[in-house]
C-alpha cells in the first residue's frame, strides 16, 4: 500500500485523540507517564503514536525561542491567476514562513512569518516575498503581541483531572532560576526539535554536537522557563474541527487588551495576535463547520460590541504548519527546520 493510500485509511480512535491531547499538554512526556494517565500499557501508547507519526497524522515540533524576541508578521499574499499553489510551494521552502494557509476571500495566502529581528523581517517581505514572480500583491501585518497561540490549543478529549495530572509532569523552573538563551546551542536545539520534538536527548545531542547531559539540562530548563515551546499538532481533517478561519478585527486602541484576553479564552480560538496595521487584532480559529464561523462572529460582536469584524477568510487548504509541509487533508509530508538566522532565500524541504 502506498503512503497516500495508507493516509486515506487513517482514522483517530478515542485513545489516539487522548494521546494527542496528553502530548499537547506535555509534548515530551514519557510513555510511562502517558500510559499511566490513560490506563494503557506504555508500549501501546508508544505504538499508537508511532503509527500516527509514520502517516503524518500527528507530530511534535516547536516555536522560536521566546527570549530571542523574533519579529513576527501575518502576510496576505495575492497570487496571479491560477498560480496560488505555485506561490505557496515557493514560499513553503523558506524557514521564515512558519505557517501558510490557502484562503478564500480577498487574499489567496496567509503566511505567518518569523525572522530574527525587524530588519530581517523587512528583508524577507521586500527581497523575498514581494519578488516571487507569481505574486501580484502583498500586505503585511506586523505582530505586536500574542495573547494566545496554537501551542496552548487543546482537543478537549481528556477529563479536567487527566489534564491536571499530565500538566504536573511538565518541567518547571523557579522564577529565581529562570534561564535565558545563552548561545548557538540553544538555537540549534530549536532547529533539531522543529523536525521532531520527541527525539531523545541522545539523538538531539548527536545532532547539535553537545553532551547528552548538557542537552537534557538545557531542554529541561528552557521548557520549564517557558522559553522553549513545543507543539503537538494533528491533521485537522481527522478531528471534528474540520474548518479553519481567520478573522480580521478593528478594535479601539484602549480596548485591545480587553478584547485580546477575552478572545484568548474562547475554546475554538487558536491564536489572537495584536498587529500594527488596518486590522489591529487577528484571530485564527478551528471550527466544526463554516456555519459555526458565522455563529462565532455573532457571539463575538454581542460580547464585544465595540469590536468590528472587518474581514474574514476561510482556509480552503492548509499548506504548512510551523515548519511542517501538509497535503490537502492536513497530513504532514515533509519538514522545513526552523532557523531564524537563515537569509531570505528558498530552501529545500526535508521529506519525512
C-alpha positions as CSV (number, residue, x, y, z in Angstrom):
1,X,0.0,0.0,0.0
2,X,1.4,3.4,-1.0
3,X,1.7,6.2,1.5
4,X,-1.2,8.2,0.0
5,X,-3.4,5.1,0.3
6,X,-2.3,4.5,3.8
7,X,-3.2,8.0,4.8
8,X,-6.6,7.6,3.3
9,X,-7.2,4.7,5.7
10,X,-6.0,6.5,8.8
11,X,-8.6,7.4,11.5
12,X,-8.2,8.5,15.0
13,X,-9.6,6.4,17.8
14,X,-10.6,7.9,21.2
15,X,-7.3,6.6,22.6
16,X,-5.4,8.3,19.8
17,X,-7.1,11.6,20.5
18,X,-6.3,11.3,24.2
19,X,-2.7,10.5,23.4
20,X,-2.5,13.6,21.2
21,X,-4.0,15.8,23.9
22,X,-1.7,14.4,26.5
23,X,1.2,15.4,24.3
24,X,-0.3,18.8,23.6
25,X,0.0,19.5,27.3
26,X,3.4,17.8,27.7
27,X,4.9,17.1,24.3
28,X,7.9,15.3,25.8
29,X,6.0,13.2,28.4
30,X,7.4,9.7,28.7
31,X,5.3,6.8,27.5
32,X,5.1,5.5,31.1
33,X,3.6,8.9,32.1
34,X,1.2,8.8,29.2
35,X,0.3,5.2,29.8
36,X,-0.3,5.7,33.5
37,X,-2.5,8.7,32.7
38,X,-4.7,6.9,30.1
39,X,-4.7,3.5,31.8
40,X,-2.9,1.7,29.0
41,X,0.4,-0.1,28.6
42,X,3.2,2.4,27.7
43,X,4.2,0.2,24.7
44,X,0.6,0.5,23.4
45,X,0.7,4.3,23.7
46,X,4.1,4.4,22.0
47,X,3.0,2.1,19.2
48,X,-0.2,4.2,18.6
49,X,1.9,7.4,18.4
50,X,4.5,5.9,16.1
51,X,1.7,4.9,13.7
52,X,0.3,8.5,13.7
53,X,3.8,9.9,13.1
54,X,4.5,7.4,10.3
55,X,1.4,8.5,8.4
56,X,1.9,12.2,9.1
57,X,-1.3,12.3,11.1
58,X,0.3,13.9,14.2
59,X,3.7,15.2,15.2
60,X,5.6,17.4,17.7
61,X,7.5,20.5,16.5
62,X,8.5,23.7,18.2
63,X,8.3,27.5,18.0
64,X,11.1,30.2,18.0
65,X,12.7,30.7,21.4
66,X,10.8,33.3,23.3
67,X,13.9,35.0,24.6
68,X,15.1,35.8,21.1
69,X,12.0,38.1,20.7
70,X,11.6,37.2,17.0
71,X,9.9,39.7,14.6
72,X,6.6,38.2,13.5
73,X,4.1,39.1,10.8
74,X,1.0,37.8,9.2
75,X,1.4,38.3,5.4
76,X,-1.5,38.5,3.0
77,X,-0.5,37.4,-0.5
78,X,-2.4,37.8,-3.7
79,X,-1.2,35.5,-6.5
80,X,-1.5,35.9,-10.2
81,X,-4.5,34.0,-11.6
82,X,-4.0,30.2,-11.4
83,X,-0.7,30.5,-9.6
84,X,-1.8,30.2,-5.9
85,X,-0.3,26.8,-5.3
86,X,2.9,27.8,-7.2
87,X,3.4,30.7,-4.8
88,X,2.6,28.5,-1.8
89,X,5.1,25.9,-2.9
90,X,7.8,28.6,-3.5
91,X,7.4,30.2,-0.1
92,X,7.0,26.9,1.8
93,X,10.7,26.1,1.5
94,X,11.6,29.2,3.5
95,X,12.3,28.6,7.2
96,X,10.9,32.1,7.8
97,X,7.4,31.1,6.6
98,X,6.3,29.1,9.6
99,X,2.7,28.6,8.5
100,X,0.9,29.0,5.2
101,X,-2.8,28.8,4.7
102,X,-4.5,28.9,1.3
103,X,-7.5,31.1,1.9
104,X,-10.8,32.2,0.3
105,X,-11.7,35.8,0.3
106,X,-9.7,38.9,-0.6
107,X,-6.3,37.2,-0.1
108,X,-5.0,33.9,-1.6
109,X,-2.5,33.0,1.0
110,X,-2.0,33.9,4.7
111,X,1.7,33.4,5.7
112,X,2.8,33.6,9.3
113,X,6.5,34.6,9.2
114,X,9.1,34.7,11.9
115,X,12.5,36.4,11.5
116,X,15.4,37.1,13.8
117,X,14.6,40.8,14.0
118,X,12.8,43.6,12.3
119,X,15.5,44.2,9.7
120,X,15.4,40.5,8.7
121,X,11.6,40.6,8.5
122,X,11.7,43.7,6.3
123,X,14.2,41.9,4.0
124,X,12.0,38.8,3.9
125,X,9.0,40.9,2.9
126,X,10.7,43.1,0.4
127,X,13.5,40.9,-1.0
128,X,11.8,37.6,-0.9
129,X,8.0,37.5,-0.8
130,X,7.4,40.6,-3.0
131,X,10.0,39.3,-5.6
132,X,8.3,36.0,-6.3
133,X,7.3,36.3,-10.0
134,X,3.8,34.8,-9.4
135,X,3.0,37.2,-6.6
136,X,0.6,40.1,-7.6
137,X,0.2,41.8,-4.2
138,X,1.5,41.7,-0.6
139,X,0.1,43.3,2.5
140,X,1.7,42.6,5.9
141,X,0.6,42.9,9.5
142,X,3.4,43.2,12.0
143,X,2.6,41.3,15.2
144,X,2.8,43.4,18.4
145,X,1.7,40.8,20.9
146,X,0.3,37.3,21.0
147,X,-2.5,36.9,23.5
148,X,-2.6,33.2,22.8
149,X,-1.1,30.9,20.2
150,X,-1.7,27.4,19.0
151,X,0.7,25.6,21.3
152,X,-2.0,26.3,24.0
153,X,-4.9,24.9,22.0
154,X,-6.4,21.6,23.1
155,X,-8.5,18.8,21.6
156,X,-10.6,18.6,24.8
157,X,-10.8,14.8,24.9
158,X,-9.3,14.4,28.4
159,X,-11.1,15.0,31.7
160,X,-10.0,18.0,33.8
161,X,-8.4,15.6,36.3
162,X,-6.4,14.0,33.5
163,X,-5.3,17.4,32.2
164,X,-4.1,18.3,35.6
165,X,-2.3,15.0,36.0
166,X,-0.3,15.4,32.7
167,X,0.3,19.1,33.4
168,X,2.0,18.1,36.6
169,X,4.7,16.2,34.6
170,X,5.8,19.4,32.7
171,X,9.2,20.6,33.8
172,X,9.1,23.7,36.0
173,X,11.9,26.1,36.9
174,X,11.8,28.5,39.8
175,X,11.5,32.2,38.8
176,X,14.8,32.9,40.5
177,X,16.4,30.2,38.3
178,X,14.8,31.4,35.1
179,X,17.1,30.8,32.2
180,X,17.8,32.9,29.1
181,X,19.1,31.9,25.7
182,X,22.9,31.7,26.0
183,X,24.2,30.9,22.6
184,X,24.3,28.8,19.5
185,X,23.4,25.5,21.2
186,X,20.0,26.8,22.3
187,X,19.2,28.0,18.8
188,X,20.5,24.6,17.4
189,X,18.1,22.8,19.7
190,X,15.2,24.6,18.0
191,X,16.3,23.5,14.6
192,X,16.5,19.9,15.6
193,X,13.4,19.8,17.7
194,X,11.4,21.5,15.0
195,X,11.9,18.3,13.0
196,X,10.8,16.1,15.8
197,X,10.2,17.4,19.3
198,X,10.2,14.0,20.8
199,X,13.7,13.0,19.8
200,X,15.7,11.5,22.7
201,X,18.3,13.6,24.5
202,X,20.9,11.3,23.0
203,X,19.6,11.9,19.4
204,X,19.5,15.6,19.9
205,X,23.0,15.7,21.5
206,X,24.4,13.9,18.4
207,X,22.8,16.4,16.1
208,X,23.9,19.6,18.0
209,X,27.3,18.5,18.9
210,X,26.9,18.6,22.7
211,X,26.9,16.1,25.5
212,X,23.7,14.3,26.4
213,X,23.7,15.7,29.9
214,X,24.1,19.3,28.6
215,X,21.2,18.8,26.2
216,X,19.0,17.2,28.9
217,X,19.7,20.1,31.2
218,X,19.1,22.8,28.6
219,X,15.9,21.3,27.3
220,X,14.5,20.9,30.8
221,X,15.5,24.5,31.7
222,X,14.2,26.1,28.5
223,X,10.8,24.3,28.7
224,X,10.5,24.9,32.4
225,X,11.1,28.6,31.9
226,X,8.6,28.8,29.0
227,X,11.4,29.9,26.7
228,X,11.0,26.8,24.6
229,X,7.5,25.9,23.5
230,X,6.9,22.5,21.8
231,X,3.8,21.9,19.9
232,X,1.9,18.6,19.3
233,X,-0.2,19.0,16.2
234,X,-2.7,16.8,14.5
235,X,-4.1,16.6,10.9
236,X,-7.2,18.8,11.3
237,X,-9.2,16.6,8.8
238,X,-9.0,13.7,11.3
239,X,-10.7,15.7,14.1
240,X,-14.1,17.2,14.5
241,X,-12.5,20.7,13.8
242,X,-12.8,20.5,10.1
243,X,-12.9,24.2,9.3
244,X,-10.2,26.8,9.9
245,X,-10.9,30.5,9.6
246,X,-9.2,33.9,10.2
247,X,-11.0,37.0,11.5
248,X,-9.6,40.5,11.0
249,X,-10.8,42.9,13.7
250,X,-10.7,46.6,14.3
251,X,-10.7,47.4,18.0
252,X,-10.4,50.8,19.7
253,X,-6.8,51.1,20.9
254,X,-7.8,51.4,24.6
255,X,-9.8,48.1,24.3
256,X,-7.3,45.9,22.6
257,X,-6.0,44.2,25.8
258,X,-9.6,43.5,27.0
259,X,-10.6,42.1,23.6
260,X,-7.4,40.1,23.2
261,X,-7.7,38.4,26.7
262,X,-11.4,37.7,26.2
263,X,-10.8,36.1,22.8
264,X,-7.9,34.1,24.1
265,X,-10.3,32.3,26.4
266,X,-12.7,31.1,23.7
267,X,-12.1,27.4,23.2
268,X,-12.2,27.5,19.4
269,X,-9.6,30.2,19.2
270,X,-6.1,29.0,18.2
271,X,-4.3,32.4,18.0
272,X,-5.0,36.0,18.9
273,X,-2.5,38.5,17.6
274,X,-2.4,42.3,18.0
275,X,-1.0,43.9,15.0
276,X,0.2,47.3,13.7
277,X,-2.0,47.9,10.6
278,X,-5.5,48.4,9.4
279,X,-6.7,45.4,11.4
280,X,-5.2,45.6,14.9
281,X,-6.4,42.2,16.1
282,X,-6.1,39.0,14.1
283,X,-7.8,35.8,15.3
284,X,-7.4,32.3,14.0
285,X,-9.9,29.6,14.9
286,X,-10.7,25.9,14.3
287,X,-14.4,25.2,13.9
288,X,-16.7,22.3,13.2
289,X,-18.2,24.0,10.1
290,X,-18.3,27.2,8.2
291,X,-21.7,27.9,9.7
292,X,-20.0,27.8,13.2
293,X,-17.8,30.6,12.0
294,X,-20.9,32.8,11.4
295,X,-22.3,31.9,14.8
296,X,-19.0,32.6,16.5
297,X,-18.8,36.0,14.8
298,X,-22.3,36.9,16.1
299,X,-21.3,35.8,19.6
300,X,-18.1,37.9,19.5
301,X,-19.9,41.1,18.3
302,X,-22.5,40.6,21.1
303,X,-19.9,40.2,23.8
304,X,-17.6,42.8,22.3
305,X,-19.9,45.4,20.7
306,X,-17.0,47.9,20.3
307,X,-15.2,45.4,18.0
308,X,-15.7,45.5,14.3
309,X,-15.2,42.3,12.3
310,X,-13.7,44.0,9.3
311,X,-13.0,40.9,7.2
312,X,-12.7,37.1,7.4
313,X,-11.2,34.3,5.4
314,X,-11.9,30.6,5.4
315,X,-8.9,28.4,5.0
316,X,-9.6,26.2,2.0
317,X,-6.3,24.2,2.3
318,X,-3.6,24.1,4.9
319,X,-0.2,24.1,3.2
320,X,2.3,24.5,6.0
321,X,2.1,24.5,9.8
322,X,5.0,25.6,11.9
323,X,7.5,24.1,9.5
324,X,5.5,21.0,8.5
325,X,4.5,20.8,4.9
326,X,1.0,19.5,4.6
327,X,-1.2,17.7,2.0
328,X,-4.7,18.8,1.3
329,X,-6.0,16.8,4.3
330,X,-3.5,18.4,6.6
331,X,-1.2,15.3,6.9
332,X,2.5,16.1,7.3
333,X,4.5,15.3,4.2
334,X,7.8,17.0,5.0
335,X,9.6,19.5,7.2
336,X,11.5,22.7,6.8
337,X,13.6,23.0,10.0
338,X,13.2,26.3,11.8
339,X,16.2,28.6,11.5
340,X,15.7,32.3,12.2
341,X,19.2,33.1,11.2
342,X,18.8,31.9,7.6
343,X,18.9,34.5,4.9
344,X,15.6,35.1,3.0
345,X,16.1,32.7,0.1
346,X,14.4,29.5,-0.8
347,X,15.4,26.3,0.9
348,X,14.6,22.7,0.1
349,X,12.3,20.9,2.5
350,X,13.2,17.6,4.0
351,X,10.6,14.8,3.3
352,X,9.6,12.5,6.0
